[in-house]
């Protein structure tokens, strides 16, 4: 375990290796990383950033809509990532996920991984900017300075 990430990285790697379908819940954004390692003769693995759902049943339904050619999986494994998406990369977890998907041999999987990671970074950036500006759902603790004209 590497304590600086606040999570047992070896256990995370075991979950990634064991899961056919995996959802990573991120701490900065409410978006989820959906990883489906299943493949058949027509479709390769999939990795996407998806919105949250209220129940596990909704996640299974949304996965079926995204992957209609695949049977509903018996289970979807999940874990909470307590840091920024960049920390997934820094801890080697992102590479572990990408190697698992790219190892299946589909030509577009590396591109999907790159796009998903870029989207996670953008989603987090959007939340961070909203927090700084005090947008809806956030409250600034330092009010803007009064204008000098007052």
QUIVEN-V641640 format. One record per residue. N is the residue number from 0. RES is the residue in one small letter. PSI is psi as a letter, one per 30 degrees, with the letter a starting at -180 (none if undefined). OMEGA is omega in whole degrees, 0 to 359 (999 if undefined). NEAR is the number of other C-alpha atoms within 10 Angstrom. Layout:
N&RES&PSI&OMEGA&NEAR ; N&RES&PSI&OMEGA&NEAR
This chain:
0&x&k&175&11 ; 1&x&j&189&10 ; 2&x&f&184&8 ; 3&x&f&177&9 ; 4&x&f&176&16 ; 5&x&g&183&11 ; 6&x&l&178&16 ; 7&x&j&185&11 ; 8&x&e&178&17 ; 9&x&e&178&12 ; 10&x&e&177&11 ; 11&x&e&179&18 ; 12&x&e&178&15 ; 13&x&e&178&10 ; 14&x&e&179&16 ; 15&x&e&181&23 ; 16&x&e&184&14 ; 17&x&f&190&11 ; 18&x&k&166&17 ; 19&x&e&178&18 ; 20&x&k&186&23 ; 21&x&k&173&23 ; 22&x&k&176&23 ; 23&x&k&176&17 ; 24&x&k&183&18 ; 25&x&l&185&20 ; 26&x&f&185&15 ; 27&x&e&182&18 ; 28&x&l&177&20 ; 29&x&f&178&15 ; 30&x&l&181&19 ; 31&x&k&173&21 ; 32&x&j&180&22 ; 33&x&k&181&22 ; 34&x&j&178&25 ; 35&x&j&185&21 ; 36&x&f&183&21 ; 37&x&k&178&18 ; 38&x&l&172&17 ; 39&x&a&183&9 ; 40&x&f&183&5 ; 41&x&f&185&6 ; 42&x&k&177&12 ; 43&x&a&178&18 ; 44&x&l&182&23 ; 45&x&k&172&19 ; 46&x&k&183&25 ; 47&x&l&170&18 ; 48&x&k&186&19 ; 49&x&l&177&17 ; 50&x&l&176&13 ; 51&x&l&174&15 ; 52&x&l&183&14 ; 53&x&f&184&7 ; 54&x&l&174&8 ; 55&x&e&179&11 ; 56&x&e&178&10 ; 57&x&e&179&12 ; 58&x&e&178&18 ; 59&x&e&179&17 ; 60&x&e&180&13 ; 61&x&e&177&15 ; 62&x&e&179&20 ; 63&x&e&178&15 ; 64&x&e&179&11 ; 65&x&e&185&11 ; 66&x&i&186&16 ; 67&x&f&182&11 ; 68&x&f&181&12 ; 69&x&k&175&14 ; 70&x&l&175&10 ; 71&x&k&181&14 ; 72&x&l&177&13 ; 73&x&e&181&9 ; 74&x&l&173&12 ; 75&x&j&178&18 ; 76&x&l&182&15 ; 77&x&l&170&19 ; 78&x&l&178&14 ; 79&x&k&174&13 ; 80&x&j&189&18 ; 81&x&g&184&15 ; 82&x&a&176&15 ; 83&x&l&177&17 ; 84&x&e&178&23 ; 85&x&e&179&13 ; 86&x&f&173&15 ; 87&x&e&179&20 ; 88&x&e&183&14 ; 89&x&e&180&12 ; 90&x&f&181&14 ; 91&x&g&182&12 ; 92&x&e&179&18 ; 93&x&e&178&18 ; 94&x&e&179&14 ; 95&x&e&177&16 ; 96&x&e&183&21 ; 97&x&e&179&17 ; 98&x&e&179&14 ; 99&x&e&182&15 ; 100&x&e&182&24 ; 101&x&e&179&19 ; 102&x&f&178&13 ; 103&x&f&173&14 ; 104&x&g&179&13 ; 105&x&k&188&13 ; 106&x&e&185&10 ; 107&x&g&185&12 ; 108&x&e&179&20 ; 109&x&e&177&17 ; 110&x&e&177&12 ; 111&x&e&179&18 ; 112&x&e&179&22 ; 113&x&e&180&12 ; 114&x&e&180&15 ; 115&x&e&180&18 ; 116&x&e&178&21 ; 117&x&e&179&13 ; 118&x&e&176&17 ; 119&x&e&179&23 ; 120&x&e&180&15 ; 121&x&e&179&14 ; 122&x&e&179&17 ; 123&x&e&179&20 ; 124&x&e&178&14 ; 125&x&e&179&13 ; 126&x&e&180&16 ; 127&x&e&179&14 ; 128&x&e&178&11 ; 129&x&e&179&15 ; 130&x&e&180&15 ; 131&x&e&183&13 ; 132&x&f&183&13 ; 133&x&h&179&15 ; 134&x&l&182&12 ; 135&x&k&181&8 ; 136&x&f&180&7 ; 137&x&l&176&12 ; 138&x&k&178&13 ; 139&x&k&178&11 ; 140&x&f&175&8 ; 141&x&j&180&8 ; 142&x&l&178&8 ; 143&x&k&178&8 ; 144&x&k&176&6 ; 145&x&k&180&7 ; 146&x&l&181&6 ; 147&x&f&181&5 ; 148&x&f&184&4 ; 149&x&none&999&4
